[in-house]
Amino acid sequence: METKTGKVKAIANLGRTSKGTYYEKLNYAIGEAHEPGSTFKLMAMIAALEDKVVDVNTPISTGNGILTFFGKYKVRDSKKGGYGTPSFQSF
């Protein structure tokens, strides 16, 4: 990715055979649709800490582990039922 513009310069997913040759696998970056998950959670948590919106002892409600957008799109937590209300530090 070009860091100044965000423009994608190259995307590749190569698999390697037992003979040492390479082949193109499913390109997961564009071939499947998944929530950004823990990668995005980390960025949001760092921003909240830097902006002093939270500190490490702040409780975080995970609700039932499902967040719904626009009344129909659901993002599910990795743990069915959510994680309860752990402290920010325990994440």
Backbone as a printed PyTorch tensor [residue, N CA C, xyz], in Angstrom:
tensor([[[  0.8420,  -1.1750,   0.0000],
         [  0.0000,   0.0000,   0.0000],
         [  0.8880,   1.2400,   0.0000]],

        [[  0.4930,   2.2010,  -0.7740],
         [  1.1880,   3.4830,  -0.7780],
         [  0.7600,   4.2390,   0.4740]],

        [[  1.6850,   4.4660,   1.3850],
         [  1.3280,   5.0330,   2.6870],
         [  0.8070,   6.4550,   2.6250]],

        [[  1.2330,   7.2360,   1.6550],
         [  0.7600,   8.6230,   1.5590],
         [ -0.6600,   8.7330,   1.0260]],

        [[ -1.0410,   7.8170,   0.1390],
         [ -2.3540,   7.9120,  -0.5020],
         [ -3.3260,   6.8100,  -0.0890]],

        [[ -2.8260,   5.7020,   0.4450],
         [ -3.6720,   4.5560,   0.7600],
         [ -3.9610,   3.6860,  -0.4550]],

        [[ -3.3810,   4.0410,  -1.5820],
         [ -3.5990,   3.2890,  -2.8100],
         [ -2.9320,   1.9100,  -2.7240]],

        [[ -3.6820,   0.8760,  -3.0820],
         [ -3.1580,  -0.4830,  -3.0540],
         [ -2.2470,  -0.6850,  -4.2560]],

        [[ -1.0120,  -1.0880,  -3.9900],
         [ -0.0450,  -1.2840,  -5.0690],
         [  0.0380,  -2.7460,  -5.5030]],

        [[ -0.1700,  -3.6670,  -4.5870],
         [ -0.0910,  -5.0820,  -4.9270],
         [ -0.8030,  -5.9100,  -3.8750]],

        [[ -1.4340,  -6.9810,  -4.3150],
         [ -2.0880,  -7.9340,  -3.4150],
         [ -1.7610,  -9.3270,  -3.9390]],

        [[ -1.2680, -10.1950,  -3.0790],
         [ -0.9570, -11.5570,  -3.5180],
         [ -1.1390, -12.5360,  -2.3670]],

        [[ -1.6200, -13.6950,  -2.6950],
         [ -1.7080, -14.8170,  -1.7610],
         [ -1.1760, -16.0340,  -2.4890]],

        [[  0.0440, -16.3650,  -2.2130],
         [  0.6360, -17.5210,  -2.8820],
         [  0.7210, -18.6950,  -1.9190]],

        [[  0.3950, -19.8600,  -2.4420],
         [  0.5750, -21.0810,  -1.6890],
         [  1.8180, -21.7870,  -2.2020]],

        [[  2.3750, -22.6430,  -1.3860],
         [  3.5750, -23.3780,  -1.8010],
         [  3.2670, -24.8630,  -1.7730]],

        [[  3.6150, -25.5550,  -2.8300],
         [  3.3710, -26.9930,  -2.9130],
         [  4.4960, -27.7480,  -2.2000]],

        [[  4.3020, -29.0340,  -2.0250],
         [  5.3380, -29.8640,  -1.3930],
         [  6.5970, -29.9490,  -2.2570]],

        [[  6.4780, -29.6330,  -3.5580],
         [  7.6320, -29.6400,  -4.4590],
         [  8.3710, -28.3020,  -4.4790]],

        [[  7.8650, -27.3380,  -3.7100],
         [  8.5360, -26.0400,  -3.6240],
         [  8.0900, -25.0240,  -4.6520]],

        [[  7.1200, -25.3690,  -5.4820],
         [  6.6120, -24.3940,  -6.4490],
         [  5.4700, -23.6010,  -5.8210]],

        [[  5.1510, -22.4790,  -6.4230],
         [  4.1140, -21.5990,  -5.8880],
         [  2.8960, -21.5930,  -6.7970]],

        [[  1.7580, -21.3260,  -6.2270],
         [  0.5250, -21.1830,  -6.9920],
         [ -0.3390, -20.1290,  -6.3280]],

        [[ -1.2210, -19.5100,  -7.1080],
         [ -2.1080, -18.4570,  -6.5870],
         [ -3.2680, -19.0970,  -5.8500]],

        [[ -3.4260, -18.7240,  -4.5940],
         [ -4.5400, -19.2010,  -3.7830],
         [ -5.6570, -18.1720,  -3.8200]],

        [[ -6.7310, -18.4580,  -3.1300],
         [ -7.7980, -17.4800,  -2.9780],
         [ -7.2050, -16.2250,  -2.3520]],

        [[ -7.4530, -15.0950,  -2.9420],
         [ -6.9500, -13.8380,  -2.4070],
         [ -7.9200, -13.3610,  -1.3300]],

        [[ -7.6090, -13.6500,  -0.0730],
         [ -8.4960, -13.3520,   1.0370],
         [ -8.7430, -11.8550,   1.2090]],

        [[ -7.8190, -11.0190,   0.7460],
         [ -7.9910,  -9.5780,   0.8760],
         [ -9.1860,  -9.0780,   0.0680]],

        [[ -9.4870,  -9.7240,  -1.0340],
         [-10.6070,  -9.2820,  -1.8600],
         [-11.6150, -10.3840,  -2.1460]],

        [[-11.3000, -11.6250,  -1.8070],
         [-12.1440, -12.7570,  -2.1630],
         [-13.1860, -13.1430,  -1.1420]],

        [[-13.1150, -12.6060,   0.0550],
         [-14.0900, -12.9310,   1.0940],
         [-14.4520, -11.6680,   1.8550]],

        [[-15.6230, -11.6670,   2.4470],
         [-16.0670, -10.5150,   3.2260],
         [-16.1640, -10.9090,   4.6970]],

        [[-15.3150, -10.3340,   5.5120],
         [-15.3240, -10.5820,   6.9540],
         [-15.1920,  -9.2560,   7.6850]],

        [[-15.6690,  -9.2290,   8.9010],
         [-15.4960,  -8.0500,   9.7340],
         [-14.0140,  -7.8610,  10.0190]],

        [[-13.5830,  -6.6180,  10.2270],
         [-12.1670,  -6.3860,  10.5110],
         [-11.7160,  -6.9680,  11.8390]],

        [[-12.6570,  -7.3110,  12.7130],
         [-12.3460,  -8.0230,  13.9420],
         [-11.3050,  -7.3760,  14.8190]],

        [[-10.4380,  -8.2060,  15.3880],
         [ -9.4750,  -7.7530,  16.3820],
         [ -8.4860,  -6.7310,  15.8500]],

        [[ -8.2060,  -6.7560,  14.5690],
         [ -7.2920,  -5.7670,  13.9990],
         [ -7.8770,  -4.3730,  14.1570]],

        [[ -9.1420,  -4.2180,  13.8420],
         [ -9.7920,  -2.9160,  13.9610],
         [ -9.9970,  -2.5450,  15.4250]],

        [[-10.2950,  -3.5440,  16.2680],
         [-10.5050,  -3.2820,  17.6910],
         [ -9.2570,  -2.6440,  18.3030]],

        [[ -8.0950,  -3.1130,  17.9220],
         [ -6.8470,  -2.5700,  18.4480],
         [ -6.6990,  -1.0930,  18.1010]],

        [[ -6.9990,  -0.7220,  16.8580],
         [ -6.8770,   0.6870,  16.4580],
         [ -7.8400,   1.5650,  17.2470]],

        [[ -9.0590,   1.1040,  17.4370],
         [-10.0530,   1.8710,  18.1950],
         [ -9.6310,   2.0200,  19.6510]],

        [[ -9.0750,   0.9610,  20.2310],
         [ -8.6440,   1.0110,  21.6270],
         [ -7.4630,   1.9710,  21.8120]],

        [[ -6.5150,   1.9500,  20.8950],
         [ -5.3690,   2.8550,  20.9830],
         [ -5.8300,   4.3000,  20.8720]],

        [[ -6.7450,   4.5770,  19.9450],
         [ -7.2650,   5.9450,  19.7790],
         [ -7.9800,   6.3980,  21.0430]],

        [[ -8.7720,   5.5220,  21.6470],
         [ -9.4940,   5.8780,  22.8750],
         [ -8.5270,   6.1700,  24.0230]],

        [[ -7.4550,   5.3960,  24.1350],
         [ -6.4460,   5.6510,  25.1680],
         [ -5.7060,   6.9620,  24.9120]],

        [[ -5.2870,   7.1890,  23.6700],
         [ -4.5620,   8.4200,  23.3410],
         [ -5.4150,   9.6640,  23.5640]],

        [[ -6.7110,   9.5750,  23.2530],
         [ -7.6110,  10.7140,  23.4250],
         [ -8.1150,  10.8460,  24.8590]],

        [[ -7.6540,   9.9400,  25.7220],
         [ -8.0310,   9.9320,  27.1390],
         [ -9.5480,   9.8190,  27.3560]],

        [[-10.1960,   9.0860,  26.4490],
         [-11.6170,   8.7820,  26.5840],
         [-11.8030,   7.6690,  27.6120]],

        [[-10.8000,   6.8060,  27.7100],
         [-10.8000,   5.6880,  28.6580],
         [ -9.4290,   5.6020,  29.3070]],

        [[ -9.3660,   4.8490,  30.3910],
         [ -8.0700,   4.4510,  30.9370],
         [ -8.1160,   2.9350,  31.0690]],

        [[ -7.0440,   2.3290,  31.5540],
         [ -6.9670,   0.8620,  31.5610],
         [ -7.9660,   0.1980,  32.4950]],

        [[ -8.5640,   0.9490,  33.4060],
         [ -9.5410,   0.3730,  34.3330],
         [-10.9850,   0.5740,  33.8870]],

        [[-11.1990,   1.2000,  32.7610],
         [-12.5480,   1.4540,  32.2640],
         [-13.2380,   0.1490,  31.8880]],

        [[-14.4470,  -0.0980,  32.4200],
         [-15.1790,  -1.3040,  32.0120],
         [-15.7240,  -1.1430,  30.5950]],

        [[-15.6500,  -2.2040,  29.8030],
         [-16.1250,  -2.1880,  28.4250],
         [-17.2660,  -3.1920,  28.2910]],

        [[-18.4440,  -2.7080,  27.9750],
         [-19.5930,  -3.5970,  27.8170],
         [-19.5720,  -4.2180,  26.4320]],

        [[-19.5730,  -5.5460,  26.3680],
         [-19.6240,  -6.2280,  25.0700],
         [-21.0430,  -6.6610,  24.7370]],

        [[-21.9950,  -6.3230,  25.5930],
         [-23.3890,  -6.6760,  25.3330],
         [-23.5530,  -8.1670,  25.1480]],

        [[-24.3370,  -8.5320,  24.1610],
         [-24.5750,  -9.9580,  23.8940],
         [-23.6140, -10.5220,  22.8540]],

        [[-22.6260,  -9.7280,  22.4580],
         [-21.6460, -10.1970,  21.4920],
         [-22.0390,  -9.9660,  20.0470]],

        [[-23.1390,  -9.2450,  19.8300],
         [-23.5940,  -8.9450,  18.4660],
         [-23.8740,  -7.4540,  18.3640]],

        [[-23.3090,  -6.8100,  17.3480],
         [-23.5400,  -5.3980,  17.0870],
         [-24.2260,  -5.3030,  15.7360]],

        [[-25.3800,  -4.6510,  15.6990],
         [-26.1570,  -4.5630,  14.4650],
         [-26.0670,  -3.1520,  13.8910]],

        [[-25.7910,  -3.0570,  12.5890],
         [-25.7190,  -1.7860,  11.8870],
         [-26.8560,  -1.6870,  10.8760]],

        [[-27.4420,  -0.5200,  10.7540],
         [-28.5110,  -0.2560,   9.7870],
         [-29.6650,  -1.2490,   9.9120]],

        [[-29.8410,  -1.7820,  11.1200],
         [-30.9590,  -2.6780,  11.3700],
         [-30.8480,  -4.0680,  10.7780]],

        [[-29.7400,  -4.3530,  10.0470],
         [-29.6670,  -5.6800,   9.4290],
         [-28.2740,  -6.2910,   9.3550]],

        [[-27.2230,  -5.4980,   9.3520],
         [-25.8720,  -6.0410,   9.2440],
         [-25.3270,  -6.3330,  10.6350]],

        [[-24.9170,  -7.5610,  10.8720],
         [-24.4620,  -7.9700,  12.2010],
         [-22.9770,  -8.2960,  12.2160]],

        [[-22.3090,  -7.7870,  13.2360],
         [-20.9170,  -8.1250,  13.4950],
         [-20.9420,  -8.9220,  14.7950]],

        [[-20.4290, -10.1450,  14.7360],
         [-20.4870, -11.0340,  15.8960],
         [-19.1270, -11.1530,  16.5670]],

        [[-19.1550, -11.1970,  17.8850],
         [-17.9440, -11.4030,  18.6540],
         [-17.4660, -12.8370,  18.4530]],

        [[-16.1870, -13.0600,  18.6750],
         [-15.6380, -14.4070,  18.5100],
         [-16.1840, -15.3760,  19.5500]],

        [[-16.6370, -14.8530,  20.6750],
         [-17.2040, -15.6990,  21.7290],
         [-18.7140, -15.5270,  21.7230]],

        [[-19.4380, -16.5980,  21.4830],
         [-20.8960, -16.5460,  21.4560],
         [-21.4160, -15.9900,  22.7860]],

        [[-22.2600, -14.9890,  22.7210],
         [-22.7990, -14.3670,  23.9240],
         [-21.9700, -13.2010,  24.4200]],

        [[-20.8350, -12.9280,  23.8030],
         [-19.9930, -11.8050,  24.2160],
         [-19.1000, -12.1600,  25.3920]],

        [[-18.3860, -11.1750,  25.8610],
         [-17.4350, -11.3730,  26.9580],
         [-17.8760, -10.6940,  28.2480]],

        [[-19.1300, -10.2590,  28.3170],
         [-19.5900,  -9.5800,  29.5220],
         [-19.0840,  -8.1500,  29.5770]],

        [[-18.5590,  -7.7320,  30.7390],
         [-18.0510,  -6.3750,  30.9140],
         [-16.6550,  -6.4080,  31.5280]],

        [[-15.6570,  -6.8110,  30.7590],
         [-14.2790,  -6.8300,  31.2760],
         [-13.7280,  -5.4030,  31.3370]],

        [[-12.6300,  -5.2440,  32.0450],
         [-11.9620,  -3.9360,  32.0580],
         [-11.2190,  -3.7550,  30.7400]],

        [[-10.9550,  -2.5210,  30.4130],
         [-10.2270,  -2.1910,  29.1820],
         [ -8.8850,  -2.9120,  29.1620]],

        [[ -8.2420,  -3.0060,  30.3180],
         [ -6.9220,  -3.6150,  30.4220],
         [ -6.9330,  -5.1020,  30.0680]],

        [[ -8.0360,  -5.7910,  30.3530],
         [ -8.0720,  -7.2480,  30.1270],
         [ -8.1720,  -7.6150,  28.6600]],

        [[ -8.4780,  -6.6650,  27.8030],
         [ -8.5230,  -6.9490,  26.3780],
         [ -7.1120,  -7.0940,  25.8860]]])
